[in-house]
Amino acid sequence: MKHDFSDSNAPLPRRRLLQLTAMGALAIATSNGSRQAFGAAPGAEETQTSPENMPIAPHEFGLRAVPPRRPLAPSPFIALPLGSVKARGWLLHQLELQRDGLTGHAEEVLPATAPNSAWKGGDGEDWEKGPYYLKGLISLAYTLDDANLKDKVKAWVEPILASVREDGFFGPKKNDDWWPRMVVTYLLRDYAEATGDARIAPFLTNYYRHMSAALPTRPLDSWGRARAGDEIDTVLWLYNRTGDDFLLSLADLLEQQAYPWRQIFTENLFLDFNDDFHPTHNVNVPQALKMPVVYSQRSGKGEDKAAYRAGVTHLMQDHGTPFGINTGAERLSGRSSVEGVELCSIVEHMLSTETAMRILGEARLGDELETLAFNALPAAFSKDFRQHVYYTISNNVAAVRGSVGYTDDHGDDRAPAPRSGFPCCCYNLHMGWPKLAQNAWAATPAGGLAVLAYVPSQVSAIVVGEQTATLVCDTNYPFEDTIRLSVKLAQVAKFPLQLRIPAWCKNPQIKVNGSVQPKAAPGTFATLDRIWKNDDRVEITFPMSVEVVRGINDSVSVRRGPLVYALGLKENWAAVEKNKVEGFESYEVTTDSPWNFGLVLDAANPADSFQVVSKKAGANPFETGNAPIALRVQGKRLDGWTIRFDGRLPHEPPLSPIASISPGQALELVPFGSQMLRISEFPVIGTPPAPLVTWSEDFTGDYSQRWLVHRGSFMRDGQLRLPKAAKGIASRAVFADFVYDADVVVGDNGDAGIIFRVSNASVGTDHYLGYYVGINAEANVVTFGKSNNTWLPAAYKPKSIEAGHTHHLRVEARGPQIRVWVDDMETPIIEARDDTFTSGTLGIRSYSNKAAFGKLSARAI
């Protein structure tokens, strides 16, 4: 349908409307401040222009990359429009599974996508779910170029466009929340690029004029305030195509009203932002990672760019997992092998990484993206893409229903189903694979192309000289180490091709038409700037070596290249709930395979302990039991490493090194993403160290490696802080009879303190075996009790406790005799006898209160 740009409802100057029709500025800032048309021949001269007289040329959808427009800062890489990249090989198979699975059948299986959706003009769901689904559907439909999926897209887009009001606002009348519209504006830009629909730019322009006028009196709040980075990204996308100056002011206003993410990331304020849960919510957090770096294009500030790395570093230090993302179930959850990672977090983190990599130009972001995409993402799905799990965990031996004690626990979070856990991820998951394909390649300011993520794919784009180049990436990477690129050109063309060199690869090799190129440095982009001709070939080899990475309780995870490896377990899938659509049942998954193994490793050269085994590759390399590559290693059973009392989670890995009298046996480790059940954090077999006589902790150095923490922690002013209902275990501080001293600070609304003789600590407030002494400034009491996976109080003694003040706790344990002192008391405030627990680790704990802990020490008696 042809759109009438003279519509009186669009109060725009005629000149600007013509620019909107053009939908694209082909200018780019060079280092000396002049502008050069993207794709123009090197050295072509142009008159320097201002934003008001910027040359506008037709936007060639699916081919033309639109660079940042002044005064926005230039970026190292430029996004290619949706449709420029097509998937091949195993990635194409994933997209086809998605089409034939949960994405293609979502409108039959997932209630919020039903025909009565308020986004389609009905009386159904009117918030984020429908837009979430459509965002992934659009990327999938136009990456696959699938007519049926495109029809599904139009059935959503047309009612959305028709819902526009005279003032530019749009969407369901019963919901005026800014947040779900942020998803819609984002997906509409993809739709515009993929289809060339000229209605989208004026639609967005009118909406953003409304937003500019409304935000001063109806500001962002809640989810919109947390996720404004997505809106800023789309606002700048539109500015680059229209040059409307008001969009820059709107970007500033959005940044001012959003959460101060730059400060939160830089100062590690996730768990310390008043009592606000939004900066702890592990969908907000990965989604917001892009915000400061996106806004850096407008601000020009180095600290906005630096915030991305600061945020990721803090998140991985305090909450990291081996598979490339921090825990969050749903709140940030600490360093643990059984804390969950929400699927929404995975796909949002991927998109933030893809966005940040183009702006920052850092090769290591590609490494991080591939770790997420090749491990965390496929681990969350059934292999036919008809079920997903809400939470993915490192060590999972029973994906069954039942609460386990997560901060947000829905009872079915680890069990695969079309809708597992809270019903948001089942709608948001659809963008994971398609967005990876869409963002695997980028354009460069010099009129070339760059490979950002190595997946089997094909890209077509305009390069220097206004010629269309097609490059085909043929590879089974990351399951092999060779990537083969072939160039398709109608005539010769000189343009740069940038290749990301992973930091983990020490000896990369690049060949052009069989000729070895100069060695490229790991963790950089290698540039091949040459005259290319049709059928030129580039072969890239990334030799992979095994890496053993230390984790909680000195366990290890195993990596080779971008893949994380896990113990392959036999999986028994049992349907527990039918679906109206056959094939979309809900399941529980159990195993009868032994899983409690420690690895036998060469202490001097752990990598030498592994044998790489290549197997025949099938269409789906993530298919359980048919992975094309595996690692063989010796292991021994650990009878003391058991499943939790409720049969739902394994206990944390026992402290390494650990002895075992079991015979050695060969283990096969497979790619993490090929299993729903797995062990990926392993104890190491060896001689345990001698029992400690003394121990101290001042939280300096790499303190996070010395602690197992459930529900998170962070450092502030030299003290380790815990949020409510968290606990930390000092893994090496194992004592039987001892004196334990600790400096503790509590707030004014509950208790916190120390735990001792602890074993089997797990997710959940009271899921541990051991004793607890806490102080409470609200009730002015000292508490003593024990937990046997449920809290059993023993004594409450009155004592004046000052909130925010450091109090000193001392516990003396001799056999069953336990005595407790507070501050400078000469006599114990509590004396008790209990022989339930005779030995175990020391730790710290918060219950109904945030808490801080200073120097800790203990000595055996």
Secondary structure, DSSP 8 states (H G I E B T S, - for coil): ----TT-TTS---HHHHHHHHHT-B-EEE-TTS-EEETT--TT-------GGG--B----TTT------TTS---SSEE--TTSEEE-HHHHHHHHHHHHTTTTTHHHH-GGGSTT-GGGTSSS--SSHHHHHHHHHHHHHHHHT-HHHHHHHHHHHHHHHHT--TTS--S-TT---HHHHHHHHHHHHHHHHHH--TTHHHHHHHHHHHHHHHTTTS---HHHHHTHHHHHHHHHHHHHHH--THHHHHHHHHHHHS--HHHHHHHT-TT-STT-SGGGBTTHHHHHTHHHHHHHHHH--HHHHHHHHHHHHHHHHHHB-TTSSB-BSSB---S-SS--EEHHHHHHHHHHHHHHHHHH--HHHHHHHHHIIIIIHHHTB-TTSS-B-SEE-SSBS-B-SS----SS--S-TTS-BSS-SSTTHHHHGGGHHHHHHHTSEEE-TTS-EEE-S--SEEEEEEETTTEEEEEEEEE-TTSSSEEEEEEE-SS-EEEEEEEEE-TT-SS-EEEETTEE-----TTEEEEEEEEE-TT-EEEEE----EEEEE-GGG-EEEEETTEEEEEE---EEEEEE--SSTT--EEEEE--S---EEE---SS-GGGG-EEEE----S-TT-TT--SEEEEEEEEE-TT--B-TTSSSB-----SSB---S--EEEEEEEGGG-SSEE-SB-BBS------SEEEE---SSGGGGEEEES--EEETTEEEE-TT-EEEEEEEEESSEEEEEEEEE-SSSEEEEEEEEES--SSTT-SEEEEEEEETTTTEEEEEEEESSEEEEEEEE----TTSEEEEEEEEETTEEEEEETT-SS-SEEEE--S---EEEEEEESSS-EEEEEEEEEE-
